[in-house]
Amino acid sequence: MSLELTILGCHSATPRVNAHPTAQYLEINSRHFLIDCGEGTQRQMRKYKVGFSKINHIFISHLHGDHFFGLIGLISTFGILSREKPLHIYGPKGIKELIDIQLTYSKSHINFELVFHELTSKKSELIFEDNKVEVRTIPLNHRVYTNGFLFKEKPKPRNLNIDVIKQYSEIDICDYNNLKAGRDFVLSNGDTIKNEVLTKEPSKPLSYAYCSDTSYKPEIKDVIENSDLLYHESTFLSDREDLAKKTKHSTAKQAAKIAKASDVKKLILGHYSSRYNDVSLFKKEAEEVFEEVILADAGKKISICS
């Protein structure tokens, strides 16, 4: 299977000509998720060819404008496009009231169901699950209630070892699902063929950890450990660690420390402050601690295959 992340926006505070606030589109195990929805997200979706009809679940980390001011516009556009499928929105308590007020006073009409999943827990919790993917919250430490999100594939079925299976005429196609589920096969003479003989190990489930605005919080290691991909905000460089602490943001070096301690495979940096003209400095600083560093940039796609 595969995981592909498209960066739609990755800068902090306000939109500028070439700097777009936070939004990401994630495809994982044939599921499609929108993560945060800063101002102008739907424009970025069109620019980078993200199919509107694929989005059924939107995850909002916190109620600061650069992470959700694009949501009401996107919902309105869904209405104009005659959407009928329900739209699930996961975010902090209060997000339903905010959207409902905007829809009411703008007299906007939508013909699809908005399903809000309002979050209040300060502990990691399972908030979405189907037969392919699960999503858990990553409690963060910002100026308002904030969660990151851990997207993880469900364990995959075992792979059939067809060359070995063909040696046993009693094993029929109807037995394959049991073998994939890890069950042994019992022959008519009573002999048991162990599952590990008939199948091969499945590929490792892929995972993506998204950590939006937060101060340095080493405790998240317990949730994100061994993730294949980690996005961690890096609003500042270490020269402004004092400001990062004051505003409850992180530096590039702190993000790298989290990545190293959590034993993730790759680290993506983003949410850059506009005070820095050269974002390559973020990569340089982080690589002093952690080698596999990627700089977020609008339109960039990061893919991982299992």
Residue pairs with C-beta under 8 A, 6 or more apart in sequence:
1 29
1 30
1 153
1 156
1 203
1 206
1 305
1 306
2 27
2 206
2 303
2 304
2 305
2 306
3 26
3 27
3 28
3 29
3 153
3 206
3 208
3 228
3 229
3 303
3 304
3 305
4 26
4 27
4 28
4 301
4 302
4 303
4 304
5 24
5 25
5 26
5 27
5 208
5 229
5 231
5 268
5 301
5 302
5 303
6 24
6 25
6 26
6 48
6 50
6 299
6 300
6 301
7 24
7 268
7 270
7 296
7 297
7 298
7 299
7 300
7 301
7 302
8 20
8 23
8 24
8 25
8 41
8 44
8 45
8 48
8 50
8 298
9 15
9 20
9 21
9 22
9 23
9 38
9 40
9 41
9 44
9 298
10 20
10 22
10 270
10 271
10 272
10 296
10 297
10 298
11 19
11 20
11 21
11 22
11 270
11 271
11 272
11 274
12 21
12 22
12 66
12 233
12 235
12 249
12 271
12 272
12 273
12 274
13 21
13 66
13 273
13 274
14 21
14 66
14 274
15 21
15 38
15 39
15 40
15 66
16 274
19 272
19 274
20 38
20 40
20 44
20 298
21 38
21 39
21 40
21 65
21 66
21 67
21 69
21 70
22 36
22 38
22 66
22 67
22 212
22 270
22 271
23 34
23 35
23 36
23 37
23 38
23 41
23 44
23 70
24 34
24 35
24 36
24 210
24 231
25 32
25 33
25 34
25 35
25 45
25 48
25 50
26 32
26 33
26 34
26 35
26 151
26 208
28 133
28 151
28 153
28 206
28 208
29 132
29 133
29 153
29 154
29 206
30 132
31 57
31 130
31 132
31 133
32 51
32 54
32 55
32 56
32 57
33 55
33 57
33 58
33 59
33 135
33 151
34 41
34 55
34 57
34 58
34 59
35 58
35 59
35 61
35 149
35 210
36 59
36 60
36 61
36 67
36 68
36 212
37 58
37 60
37 67
37 68
37 69
37 70
37 71
37 74
38 65
38 66
38 67
38 68
38 69
38 70
39 65
39 66
39 69
39 70
40 70
41 70
41 71
41 73
41 74
42 52
42 70
42 73
42 74
42 77
44 50
44 298
45 52
45 74
47 299
48 298
48 299
52 77
52 78
52 81
52 83
53 81
53 83
53 85
55 87
56 85
56 86
56 87
56 88
57 87
57 88
57 90
57 128
58 71
58 74
58 87
58 88
58 89
58 90
59 90
59 91
59 135
59 149
59 210
60 67
60 68
60 71
60 89
60 90
60 91
60 92
60 95
61 67
61 91
61 140
61 146
61 147
61 148
61 149
61 210
61 212
61 213
62 68
62 91
62 92
62 142
62 144
62 145
62 146
62 147
62 212
62 213
63 91
63 92
63 94
63 95
63 98
63 144
63 145
64 142
64 143
64 144
64 213
67 212
67 213
68 91
68 95
71 89
71 99
72 99
72 102
72 103
75 87
75 99
75 103
75 108
75 110
75 114
76 106
76 108
76 110
78 87
78 110
78 112
79 108
79 109
79 110
79 111
79 112
82 111
83 110
83 111
83 112
84 111
84 112
85 112
86 112
86 113
86 114
86 115
87 112
87 113
87 114
87 115
88 115
88 117
88 128
89 95
89 96
89 99
89 114
89 115
89 116
89 117
90 117
90 119
90 127
90 128
90 135
90 149
91 116
91 117
91 118
91 119
92 118
92 119
92 120
92 144
92 145
92 146
92 147
93 118
93 119
93 120
93 145
94 118
95 116
95 118
96 116
96 118
99 114
99 116
102 108
103 110
117 127
117 128
119 125
119 127
119 137
119 145
119 147
120 145
121 137
121 139
122 139
123 139
124 136
124 137
124 138
124 139
124 150
124 222
124 223
125 136
125 137
126 134
126 135
126 136
127 135
127 136
127 137
128 134
128 135
129 135
131 154
132 153
132 154
133 151
133 152
133 153
133 154
134 151
134 152
134 154
135 149
135 150
135 151
135 152
136 149
136 150
136 152
136 223
137 147
137 148
137 149
137 150
138 147
138 148
138 149
138 150
138 209
138 210
138 211
138 220
138 223
138 224
139 146
139 147
139 148
139 220
139 223
140 146
140 147
140 148
140 211
140 212
140 213
140 214
140 217
140 220
141 214
141 215
141 217
141 248
142 212
142 213
142 214
142 215
142 248
142 249
143 247
143 248
146 212
146 213
146 214
148 209
148 210
148 211
148 212
148 214
148 220
148 224
149 209
149 210
150 207
150 208
150 209
150 210
150 223
150 224
150 227
151 207
151 208
151 209
151 210
152 205
152 206
152 207
152 208
153 205
153 206
153 207
153 306
154 205
155 202
155 205
156 202
156 203
156 205
156 306
157 180
157 181
157 202
158 179
158 180
158 181
158 182
158 195
158 199
158 200
158 201
158 202
159 180
159 199
159 200
159 201
159 202
160 176
160 179
160 180
160 198
160 199
160 200
161 197
161 198
161 199
161 200
164 197
164 198
165 171
165 179
165 198
168 185
168 187
168 193
168 198
170 185
170 187
170 188
171 179
171 185
171 198
175 185
178 185
179 185
179 195
179 198
179 199
180 199
182 195
182 199
183 195
184 192
184 193
184 194
184 195
185 192
185 193
185 195
185 198
186 192
186 193
187 193
203 306
204 306
205 306
206 228
206 304
206 306
207 226
207 227
207 228
207 229
208 227
208 228
208 229
208 230
208 231
209 223
209 224
209 227
209 229
209 230
209 231
209 262
209 264
210 231
211 220
211 224
211 230
211 231
211 232
211 233
211 258
212 233
212 271
213 233
213 235
213 248
213 249
213 271
214 220
214 233
214 248
214 249
214 250
215 244
215 245
215 248
215 249
215 250
216 244
216 250
216 251
216 254
216 257
216 258
217 258
218 257
218 258
218 261
220 258
220 262
221 258
221 261
221 262
224 230
224 258
224 262
224 264
225 262
225 263
225 264
226 262
226 263
226 264
227 262
227 264
227 265
228 264
228 265
228 266
228 304
229 264
229 265
229 266
229 268
229 302
229 304
230 258
230 259
230 262
230 264
230 266
230 267
230 268
231 267
231 268
231 270
231 296
232 250
232 255
232 258
232 259
232 267
232 268
232 269
233 249
233 250
233 255
233 269
233 270
233 271
234 250
234 251
234 252
234 254
234 255
234 269
234 270
234 271
234 272
234 282
234 286
235 244
235 247
235 249
235 250
235 251
235 271
235 272
235 273
236 243
236 244
236 249
236 250
236 251
236 252
236 273
237 251
237 252
237 253
237 276
237 281
237 282
237 285
238 251
238 252
238 253
238 285
240 251
240 273
240 275
241 251
241 254
243 249
244 250
244 251
244 254
249 271
251 285
252 269
252 281
252 282
252 283
252 285
252 286
253 285
253 286
253 288
253 289
255 267
255 269
255 286
256 267
256 285
256 286
256 287
256 288
256 289
256 290
256 293
257 289
257 290
259 267
259 286
259 289
259 290
259 292
260 289
260 290
265 292
265 304
266 292
266 293
266 294
266 302
266 304
267 286
267 290
267 292
267 293
267 294
268 293
268 294
268 295
268 296
268 302
269 282
269 283
269 286
269 293
269 294
269 295
269 296
270 295
270 296
272 279
272 282
276 282
279 295
280 295
282 295
283 293
283 294
283 295
286 293
287 293
294 300
294 302
